[in-house]
Amino acid sequence: MSTQRPLRVSQSIKRELSEIIKRDLQDERIAGIVSITDVECAPDCRAARVFISVFGDEAAQNNTMLVLNENVGFIRGEICRRLHLRFAPELQFKLDHSLERGAKVTELINKISRGEV
């Protein structure tokens, strides 16, 4: 088995999932800026962990994760259909706070450079 396949499938899932969230999941509970930071695919490509960053308050983060988990069956089917996979990978969504932390660090650096801190 090629070691490149899980990496290619992960990148493809990331790209397609972005499109699905943007265009196909029309739910008002998805608020803030939603970004897929990483996708880790199992070696057999039958499971994937999807790291989601939601730039917004805690309620927006919780609601977005709720919508994704409620629609996981639809999302799996769409990914399988779009990527022509034999098996729809099991998707596990994880909330990723790295972009939020990065924005806070940038804000602190800007305050320091302006002499506010």
SULMOHU-V702108 format. One record per helix or strand of 3 or more residues. SS is the DSSP state (hx for helix, st for strand). FROM is the first residue (numbers start at 1). TO is the last residue. Records with the same first field share a line. If there is no record, write none. Layout:
SS=FROM-TO  FROM-TO
//
This chain:
hx=5-24  58-70  72-83  98-113
st=33-41  47-55  90-95
//
